[in-house]
Amino acid sequence: MARCRPSVSRASSATFTFLERSAVGVLRKEVLELILDFGQRIRAAGATHITVLERDLPEHLRGTTLARQARGWIVLVSDEERLLTCYRRGDASGFIRRKPKHRLHVGRPHLRVRRPRGGRSDSYQAR
């Protein structure tokens, strides 16, 4: 599993959206550092999504307050390591791994409307 590379100045490379969302969601600096240092990176939708799985943390960090606070956060990072945005989901890891077309339908694929047999709908009337 790839580990995050520490950036020299993480705070200066954050977008306004990231700063705003992290303030509203109360993402503490220590928690952000934990996510960036030990988070699992998943490439999806043109950005890198980083989330923490507690079982993948080093032994001394598992079960700590910091690990519990990091649970559920998703941090989006650009290819240039710029912090784009962050948000919180209960199923963070599963949400990222799902295909985009399944995300809106809670894991179920989009259902197609089937035409009745015979090729014509019930509202069609021959004249």
Order of alpha helices (4+ residues) and beta strands (2+ residues): alpha-alpha-beta-beta-alpha-beta-beta-alpha-alpha
